Amino acid sequence: MPQTKCNVAKQLSSWLRGAGRVVVVGVGNPIRMDDFVGVKIVQNLRGRVDAGNVMLVDAETVPENHLQLILEFKPTHVLIVDAAKMGMEAGESRLVDPSQASDKPTYSTHMLPLRLFCEYLAKEAHAKVALLLIEPELTDFGEGLTPEVEAAAENIANSLIRLLSARGKRRSSKNF
């Protein structure tokens, strides 16, 4: 069943419970239209979340190039945001445990399968890792997101801003 904005926000809220240091990795190809949605969400978060406890990574098509930087940050949670064809409506999203990601060879703009990237991060960083996948409409060559996917990117970024801000306030109030 497709995940609505509300369901994904609730899932993210639950997944972020107890988070200390969060990494959000945006994955996608800037010249493959909606495939760029993960990077667009990270761009939308820049300057709007606590840089001390949240690391934003614009990984484009090579998230593995950022492994060392992510590990040095010592995250408790790593959220990888990417486009994925899941048979849902354009712009719909799903929070997925990486172990549920398909091993089937599918079209991908990534050098290393995301499942392997996630497994490595979980093992080496001892962090909770999740995939936030957004259904693309078009992944043809070109720039810019389709309207449905652009709206989804803004909604997801706004949800993450609220959740990450609320998480920081809760932690701060416990410390004082």
CYANA upper distance limits for C-alpha pairs under 8 A (distance plus 0.5 A):
  2 PRO  CA     88 MET  CA      6.64
  2 PRO  CA     89 GLU  CA      8.36
  2 PRO  CA     92 GLU  CA      7.32
  2 PRO  CA     93 SER  CA      7.91
  2 PRO  CA     94 ARG  CA      7.92
  3 GLN  CA      7 ASN  CA      6.30
  3 GLN  CA      8 VAL  CA      6.73
  3 GLN  CA     92 GLU  CA      6.93
  3 GLN  CA     93 SER  CA      6.33
  3 GLN  CA     94 ARG  CA      6.14
  4 THR  CA      8 VAL  CA      6.81
  4 THR  CA     92 GLU  CA      7.14
  4 THR  CA     93 SER  CA      7.64
  5 LYS  CA      9 ALA  CA      6.63
  5 LYS  CA     92 GLU  CA      8.03
  5 LYS  CA     93 SER  CA      7.91
  5 LYS  CA    155 ASN  CA      8.03
  5 LYS  CA    156 ILE  CA      8.13
  6 CYS  CA     10 LYS  CA      6.67
  7 ASN  CA     11 GLN  CA      6.60
  8 VAL  CA     12 LEU  CA      6.50
  8 VAL  CA     93 SER  CA      7.49
  8 VAL  CA     94 ARG  CA      6.84
  8 VAL  CA     95 LEU  CA      6.92
  9 ALA  CA     13 SER  CA      6.57
  9 ALA  CA    156 ILE  CA      8.25
  9 ALA  CA    159 SER  CA      6.71
  9 ALA  CA    160 LEU  CA      8.42
 10 LYS  CA     14 SER  CA      6.72
 11 GLN  CA     15 TRP  CA      6.50
 11 GLN  CA     95 LEU  CA      7.48
 12 LEU  CA     16 LEU  CA      6.44
 12 LEU  CA     95 LEU  CA      7.89
 12 LEU  CA    160 LEU  CA      8.49
 12 LEU  CA    163 LEU  CA      8.44
 13 SER  CA     17 ARG  CA      6.88
 13 SER  CA    163 LEU  CA      6.87
 16 LEU  CA     77 HIS  CA      7.80
 16 LEU  CA    163 LEU  CA      8.49
 16 LEU  CA    167 ARG  CA      8.47
 17 ARG  CA    167 ARG  CA      8.36
 19 ALA  CA     76 THR  CA      6.40
 19 ALA  CA     77 HIS  CA      6.72
 19 ALA  CA    167 ARG  CA      8.12
 20 GLY  CA     53 ASN  CA      7.39
 20 GLY  CA     75 PRO  CA      7.69
 20 GLY  CA     76 THR  CA      6.22
 20 GLY  CA     77 HIS  CA      8.06
 21 ARG  CA     53 ASN  CA      5.24
 21 ARG  CA     54 VAL  CA      6.35
 21 ARG  CA     55 MET  CA      8.38
 21 ARG  CA     73 PHE  CA      8.32
 21 ARG  CA     74 LYS  CA      7.63
 21 ARG  CA     75 PRO  CA      5.14
 21 ARG  CA     76 THR  CA      5.80
 21 ARG  CA     77 HIS  CA      7.00
 22 VAL  CA     53 ASN  CA      6.76
 22 VAL  CA     54 VAL  CA      5.28
 22 VAL  CA     55 MET  CA      6.80
 22 VAL  CA     75 PRO  CA      5.95
 22 VAL  CA     76 THR  CA      6.66
 22 VAL  CA     77 HIS  CA      5.37
 22 VAL  CA     78 VAL  CA      6.31
 22 VAL  CA     79 LEU  CA      8.11
 23 VAL  CA     54 VAL  CA      6.16
 23 VAL  CA     55 MET  CA      5.15
 23 VAL  CA     56 LEU  CA      6.42
 23 VAL  CA     57 VAL  CA      7.81
 23 VAL  CA     70 ILE  CA      7.70
 23 VAL  CA     75 PRO  CA      6.86
 23 VAL  CA     77 HIS  CA      6.84
 23 VAL  CA     78 VAL  CA      5.21
 23 VAL  CA     79 LEU  CA      6.66
 24 VAL  CA     42 VAL  CA      7.51
 24 VAL  CA     54 VAL  CA      7.96
 24 VAL  CA     55 MET  CA      6.81
 24 VAL  CA     56 LEU  CA      5.56
 24 VAL  CA     57 VAL  CA      6.66
 24 VAL  CA     78 VAL  CA      6.48
 24 VAL  CA     79 LEU  CA      5.32
 24 VAL  CA     80 ILE  CA      6.41
 24 VAL  CA     81 VAL  CA      7.75
 25 VAL  CA     38 GLY  CA      8.06
 25 VAL  CA     39 VAL  CA      8.18
 25 VAL  CA     42 VAL  CA      7.58
 25 VAL  CA     56 LEU  CA      6.62
 25 VAL  CA     57 VAL  CA      5.15
 25 VAL  CA     58 ASP  CA      6.68
 25 VAL  CA     59 ALA  CA      6.91
 25 VAL  CA     63 PRO  CA      8.09
 25 VAL  CA     78 VAL  CA      7.93
 25 VAL  CA     79 LEU  CA      6.63
 25 VAL  CA     80 ILE  CA      5.17
 25 VAL  CA     81 VAL  CA      6.51
 26 GLY  CA     37 VAL  CA      8.28
 26 GLY  CA     38 GLY  CA      4.68
 26 GLY  CA     39 VAL  CA      4.57
 26 GLY  CA     40 LYS  CA      7.81
 26 GLY  CA     41 ILE  CA      7.33
 26 GLY  CA     42 VAL  CA      6.03
 26 GLY  CA     56 LEU  CA      8.29
 26 GLY  CA     57 VAL  CA      6.58
 26 GLY  CA     58 ASP  CA      5.59
 26 GLY  CA     59 ALA  CA      6.21
 26 GLY  CA     60 GLU  CA      7.15
 26 GLY  CA     80 ILE  CA      6.65
 26 GLY  CA     81 VAL  CA      5.52
 26 GLY  CA     82 ASP  CA      6.91
 27 VAL  CA     36 PHE  CA      7.52
 27 VAL  CA     37 VAL  CA      8.21
 27 VAL  CA     38 GLY  CA      5.41
 27 VAL  CA     39 VAL  CA      5.92
 27 VAL  CA     58 ASP  CA      7.31
 27 VAL  CA     59 ALA  CA      5.81
 27 VAL  CA     60 GLU  CA      5.14
 27 VAL  CA     61 THR  CA      6.40
 27 VAL  CA     62 VAL  CA      8.16
 27 VAL  CA     63 PRO  CA      7.28
 27 VAL  CA     80 ILE  CA      7.63
 27 VAL  CA     81 VAL  CA      6.53
 27 VAL  CA     82 ASP  CA      5.61
 27 VAL  CA     83 ALA  CA      8.38
 28 GLY  CA     35 ASP  CA      5.61
 28 GLY  CA     36 PHE  CA      4.81
 28 GLY  CA     37 VAL  CA      7.13
 28 GLY  CA     38 GLY  CA      6.36
 28 GLY  CA     39 VAL  CA      6.51
 28 GLY  CA     59 ALA  CA      7.98
 28 GLY  CA     60 GLU  CA      5.09
 28 GLY  CA     61 THR  CA      5.80
 28 GLY  CA     82 ASP  CA      6.73
 28 GLY  CA     83 ALA  CA      7.61
 28 GLY  CA    109 THR  CA      7.64
 28 GLY  CA    110 HIS  CA      8.34
 29 ASN  CA     33 MET  CA      8.16
 29 ASN  CA     35 ASP  CA      6.17
 29 ASN  CA     36 PHE  CA      5.51
 29 ASN  CA     60 GLU  CA      6.07
 29 ASN  CA     61 THR  CA      6.22
 29 ASN  CA    109 THR  CA      7.17
 30 PRO  CA     35 ASP  CA      7.80
 30 PRO  CA     36 PHE  CA      5.60
 30 PRO  CA     60 GLU  CA      7.71
 30 PRO  CA    143 GLU  CA      6.97
 30 PRO  CA    144 GLY  CA      8.46
 31 ILE  CA     36 PHE  CA      8.04
 31 ILE  CA    141 PHE  CA      6.09
 31 ILE  CA    142 GLY  CA      5.56
 31 ILE  CA    143 GLU  CA      5.62
 32 ARG  CA     36 PHE  CA      7.10
 32 ARG  CA    138 LEU  CA      8.36
 32 ARG  CA    139 THR  CA      5.39
 32 ARG  CA    140 ASP  CA      5.80
 32 ARG  CA    141 PHE  CA      5.11
 32 ARG  CA    142 GLY  CA      6.00
 32 ARG  CA    143 GLU  CA      6.96
 33 MET  CA    138 LEU  CA      6.73
 33 MET  CA    139 THR  CA      5.68
 33 MET  CA    140 ASP  CA      6.70
 33 MET  CA    141 PHE  CA      6.95
 33 MET  CA    142 GLY  CA      5.84
 33 MET  CA    143 GLU  CA      5.42
 33 MET  CA    144 GLY  CA      5.70
 33 MET  CA    145 LEU  CA      5.76
 33 MET  CA    146 THR  CA      7.89
 34 ASP  CA     83 ALA  CA      7.54
 34 ASP  CA    136 PRO  CA      5.71
 34 ASP  CA    137 GLU  CA      7.03
 34 ASP  CA    138 LEU  CA      6.16
 34 ASP  CA    139 THR  CA      5.97
 34 ASP  CA    144 GLY  CA      7.57
 34 ASP  CA    145 LEU  CA      5.35
 34 ASP  CA    146 THR  CA      7.01
 34 ASP  CA    149 VAL  CA      7.14
 35 ASP  CA     82 ASP  CA      7.71
 35 ASP  CA     83 ALA  CA      5.73
 35 ASP  CA     84 ALA  CA      8.36
 35 ASP  CA    136 PRO  CA      7.08
 35 ASP  CA    138 LEU  CA      8.27
 35 ASP  CA    139 THR  CA      6.15
 36 PHE  CA     40 LYS  CA      6.75
 36 PHE  CA     60 GLU  CA      8.09
 36 PHE  CA     82 ASP  CA      8.18
 36 PHE  CA     83 ALA  CA      7.81
 36 PHE  CA    144 GLY  CA      8.42
 36 PHE  CA    145 LEU  CA      7.84
 37 VAL  CA     41 ILE  CA      6.72
 37 VAL  CA     81 VAL  CA      8.39
 37 VAL  CA     82 ASP  CA      6.95
 37 VAL  CA     83 ALA  CA      6.74
 37 VAL  CA    134 ILE  CA      8.08
 37 VAL  CA    145 LEU  CA      7.61
 37 VAL  CA    149 VAL  CA      7.65
 37 VAL  CA    150 GLU  CA      8.02
 37 VAL  CA    153 ALA  CA      6.89
 38 GLY  CA     42 VAL  CA      7.08
 38 GLY  CA     80 ILE  CA      8.37
 38 GLY  CA     81 VAL  CA      5.14
 38 GLY  CA     82 ASP  CA      4.93
 38 GLY  CA     83 ALA  CA      7.03
 38 GLY  CA    153 ALA  CA      8.37
 39 VAL  CA     43 GLN  CA      6.70
 39 VAL  CA     58 ASP  CA      6.08
 39 VAL  CA     59 ALA  CA      7.71
 39 VAL  CA     60 GLU  CA      6.87
 39 VAL  CA     81 VAL  CA      8.14
 39 VAL  CA     82 ASP  CA      8.26
 40 LYS  CA     44 ASN  CA      6.67
 40 LYS  CA    153 ALA  CA      7.37
 41 ILE  CA     45 LEU  CA      6.89
 41 ILE  CA     81 VAL  CA      8.32
 41 ILE  CA    153 ALA  CA      5.94
 41 ILE  CA    154 GLU  CA      7.53
 41 ILE  CA    156 ILE  CA      7.74
 41 ILE  CA    157 ALA  CA      6.06
 42 VAL  CA     46 ARG  CA      7.01
 42 VAL  CA     56 LEU  CA      6.70
 42 VAL  CA     57 VAL  CA      7.51
 42 VAL  CA     58 ASP  CA      7.00
 42 VAL  CA    157 ALA  CA      8.11
 43 GLN  CA     58 ASP  CA      8.12
 44 ASN  CA     48 ARG  CA      8.42
 44 ASN  CA    154 GLU  CA      7.75
 44 ASN  CA    157 ALA  CA      6.63
 45 LEU  CA     49 VAL  CA      6.83
 45 LEU  CA     56 LEU  CA      8.27
 45 LEU  CA    157 ALA  CA      6.59
 45 LEU  CA    160 LEU  CA      8.46
 45 LEU  CA    161 ILE  CA      7.37
 46 ARG  CA     56 LEU  CA      7.80
 47 GLY  CA     51 ALA  CA      8.23
 48 ARG  CA    161 ILE  CA      7.16
 49 VAL  CA     54 VAL  CA      7.33
 49 VAL  CA    161 ILE  CA      6.57
 49 VAL  CA    164 LEU  CA      7.26
 49 VAL  CA    165 SER  CA      7.10
 50 ASP  CA     54 VAL  CA      6.23
 50 ASP  CA    164 LEU  CA      8.26
 50 ASP  CA    165 SER  CA      7.77
 50 ASP  CA    168 GLY  CA      8.24
 51 ALA  CA     55 MET  CA      6.75
 55 MET  CA     73 PHE  CA      8.24
 57 VAL  CA     66 HIS  CA      8.21
 59 ALA  CA     63 PRO  CA      5.24
 59 ALA  CA     65 ASN  CA      8.14
 59 ALA  CA     66 HIS  CA      7.49
 61 THR  CA    109 THR  CA      6.55
 61 THR  CA    110 HIS  CA      5.35
 61 THR  CA    111 MET  CA      7.44
 62 VAL  CA     66 HIS  CA      8.30
 62 VAL  CA    110 HIS  CA      6.63
 62 VAL  CA    111 MET  CA      6.83
 62 VAL  CA    112 LEU  CA      8.00
 63 PRO  CA     67 LEU  CA      7.62
 63 PRO  CA    117 PHE  CA      8.18
 64 GLU  CA    112 LEU  CA      7.61
 64 GLU  CA    117 PHE  CA      7.13
 66 HIS  CA     70 ILE  CA      6.71
 67 LEU  CA     71 LEU  CA      6.61
 67 LEU  CA    121 LEU  CA      8.06
 68 GLN  CA     72 GLU  CA      6.60
 69 LEU  CA     73 PHE  CA      6.96
 70 ILE  CA     74 LYS  CA      7.43
 70 ILE  CA     75 PRO  CA      7.76
 71 LEU  CA     75 PRO  CA      7.60
 71 LEU  CA    121 LEU  CA      8.16
 71 LEU  CA    124 GLU  CA      7.89
 71 LEU  CA    125 ALA  CA      6.23
 74 LYS  CA    125 ALA  CA      6.89
 75 PRO  CA    125 ALA  CA      7.28
 75 PRO  CA    127 ALA  CA      6.64
 76 THR  CA    125 ALA  CA      8.19
 76 THR  CA    126 HIS  CA      7.68
 76 THR  CA    127 ALA  CA      5.02
 76 THR  CA    128 LYS  CA      6.69
 77 HIS  CA    127 ALA  CA      5.61
 77 HIS  CA    128 LYS  CA      5.15
 77 HIS  CA    129 VAL  CA      6.35
 78 VAL  CA    127 ALA  CA      7.16
 78 VAL  CA    128 LYS  CA      6.67
 78 VAL  CA    129 VAL  CA      5.26
 78 VAL  CA    130 ALA  CA      7.02
 79 LEU  CA    129 VAL  CA      6.40
 79 LEU  CA    130 ALA  CA      5.61
 79 LEU  CA    131 LEU  CA      6.37
 79 LEU  CA    132 LEU  CA      7.33
 80 ILE  CA    129 VAL  CA      8.16
 80 ILE  CA    130 ALA  CA      6.79
 80 ILE  CA    131 LEU  CA      5.34
 80 ILE  CA    132 LEU  CA      6.52
 81 VAL  CA    131 LEU  CA      6.43
 81 VAL  CA    132 LEU  CA      5.20
 81 VAL  CA    133 LEU  CA      6.44
 81 VAL  CA    134 ILE  CA      8.30
 82 ASP  CA    131 LEU  CA      7.96
 82 ASP  CA    132 LEU  CA      6.93
 82 ASP  CA    133 LEU  CA      5.64
 82 ASP  CA    134 ILE  CA      6.81
 83 ALA  CA    133 LEU  CA      5.88
 83 ALA  CA    134 ILE  CA      5.18
 83 ALA  CA    135 GLU  CA      6.26
 83 ALA  CA    136 PRO  CA      6.39
 84 ALA  CA    133 LEU  CA      6.21
 84 ALA  CA    134 ILE  CA      6.35
 84 ALA  CA    135 GLU  CA      5.88
 84 ALA  CA    136 PRO  CA      7.08
 85 LYS  CA    134 ILE  CA      8.40
 85 LYS  CA    135 GLU  CA      5.95
 85 LYS  CA    136 PRO  CA      6.98
 86 MET  CA    135 GLU  CA      6.84
 87 GLY  CA    135 GLU  CA      8.06
 88 MET  CA     92 GLU  CA      6.93
 88 MET  CA    135 GLU  CA      6.76
 89 GLU  CA    135 GLU  CA      7.08
 89 GLU  CA    137 GLU  CA      8.43
 90 ALA  CA    134 ILE  CA      8.26
 90 ALA  CA    135 GLU  CA      5.51
 90 ALA  CA    136 PRO  CA      5.71
 90 ALA  CA    137 GLU  CA      5.41
 90 ALA  CA    148 GLU  CA      6.67
 90 ALA  CA    149 VAL  CA      6.81
 91 GLY  CA    134 ILE  CA      6.33
 91 GLY  CA    135 GLU  CA      5.69
 91 GLY  CA    136 PRO  CA      6.69
 91 GLY  CA    137 GLU  CA      7.94
 91 GLY  CA    148 GLU  CA      5.79
 91 GLY  CA    149 VAL  CA      4.84
 91 GLY  CA    150 GLU  CA      8.23
 91 GLY  CA    151 ALA  CA      7.93
 91 GLY  CA    152 ALA  CA      5.67
 91 GLY  CA    153 ALA  CA      8.38
 92 GLU  CA    134 ILE  CA      6.21
 92 GLU  CA    135 GLU  CA      5.99
 92 GLU  CA    152 ALA  CA      7.59
 93 SER  CA    132 LEU  CA      7.40
 93 SER  CA    133 LEU  CA      5.91
 93 SER  CA    134 ILE  CA      4.76
 93 SER  CA    135 GLU  CA      6.64
 94 ARG  CA    132 LEU  CA      6.32
 94 ARG  CA    133 LEU  CA      5.80
 94 ARG  CA    134 ILE  CA      7.11
 95 LEU  CA    130 ALA  CA      7.30
 95 LEU  CA    131 LEU  CA      6.23
 95 LEU  CA    132 LEU  CA      5.04
 95 LEU  CA    133 LEU  CA      6.84
 96 VAL  CA    100 GLN  CA      7.15
 96 VAL  CA    101 ALA  CA      7.74
 96 VAL  CA    130 ALA  CA      6.36
 96 VAL  CA    131 LEU  CA      5.55
 96 VAL  CA    132 LEU  CA      6.77
 96 VAL  CA    133 LEU  CA      7.84
 97 ASP  CA    101 ALA  CA      7.58
 97 ASP  CA    129 VAL  CA      7.73
 97 ASP  CA    130 ALA  CA      5.61
 97 ASP  CA    131 LEU  CA      6.78
 98 PRO  CA    115 ARG  CA      6.17
 98 PRO  CA    118 CYS  CA      6.83
 98 PRO  CA    119 GLU  CA      7.94
 98 PRO  CA    129 VAL  CA      7.66
 98 PRO  CA    130 ALA  CA      6.45
 98 PRO  CA    131 LEU  CA      6.73
 99 SER  CA    115 ARG  CA      7.61
101 ALA  CA    115 ARG  CA      6.88
103 ASP  CA    115 ARG  CA      8.39
110 HIS  CA    114 LEU  CA      8.18
112 LEU  CA    116 LEU  CA      7.56
112 LEU  CA    117 PHE  CA      7.44
113 PRO  CA    117 PHE  CA      7.10
114 LEU  CA    118 CYS  CA      6.53
115 ARG  CA    119 GLU  CA      6.64
116 LEU  CA    120 TYR  CA      6.63
117 PHE  CA    121 LEU  CA      6.75
118 CYS  CA    122 ALA  CA      6.57
118 CYS  CA    129 VAL  CA      6.91
118 CYS  CA    130 ALA  CA      8.27
119 GLU  CA    123 LYS  CA      6.67
120 TYR  CA    124 GLU  CA      6.46
121 LEU  CA    125 ALA  CA      5.94
121 LEU  CA    126 HIS  CA      7.82
121 LEU  CA    127 ALA  CA      7.59
121 LEU  CA    129 VAL  CA      7.92
122 ALA  CA    126 HIS  CA      5.64
122 ALA  CA    127 ALA  CA      5.60
122 ALA  CA    128 LYS  CA      6.75
122 ALA  CA    129 VAL  CA      6.58
123 LYS  CA    127 ALA  CA      8.08
134 ILE  CA    149 VAL  CA      8.33
134 ILE  CA    152 ALA  CA      8.47
135 GLU  CA    149 VAL  CA      8.22
136 PRO  CA    149 VAL  CA      7.00
137 GLU  CA    146 THR  CA      7.41
137 GLU  CA    148 GLU  CA      8.38
137 GLU  CA    149 VAL  CA      7.74
138 LEU  CA    146 THR  CA      7.77
145 LEU  CA    149 VAL  CA      6.54
145 LEU  CA    150 GLU  CA      5.95
146 THR  CA    150 GLU  CA      6.48
147 PRO  CA    151 ALA  CA      6.61
148 GLU  CA    152 ALA  CA      6.78
149 VAL  CA    153 ALA  CA      6.60
150 GLU  CA    154 GLU  CA      6.89
151 ALA  CA    155 ASN  CA      6.70
152 ALA  CA    156 ILE  CA      6.51
153 ALA  CA    157 ALA  CA      6.54
154 GLU  CA    158 ASN  CA      6.58
155 ASN  CA    159 SER  CA      6.67
156 ILE  CA    160 LEU  CA      6.64
157 ALA  CA    161 ILE  CA      6.60
158 ASN  CA    162 ARG  CA      6.76
159 SER  CA    163 LEU  CA      6.60
160 LEU  CA    164 LEU  CA      6.28
161 ILE  CA    165 SER  CA      6.38
162 ARG  CA    166 ALA  CA      6.46
163 LEU  CA    167 ARG  CA      6.52
164 LEU  CA    168 GLY  CA      6.76
165 SER  CA    169 LYS  CA      6.79
166 ALA  CA    170 ARG  CA      6.65
167 ARG  CA    171 ARG  CA      6.79
168 GLY  CA    172 SER  CA      6.55
169 LYS  CA    173 SER  CA      6.57
170 ARG  CA    174 LYS  CA      6.97
171 ARG  CA    175 ASN  CA      6.99
172 SER  CA    176 PHE  CA      7.08
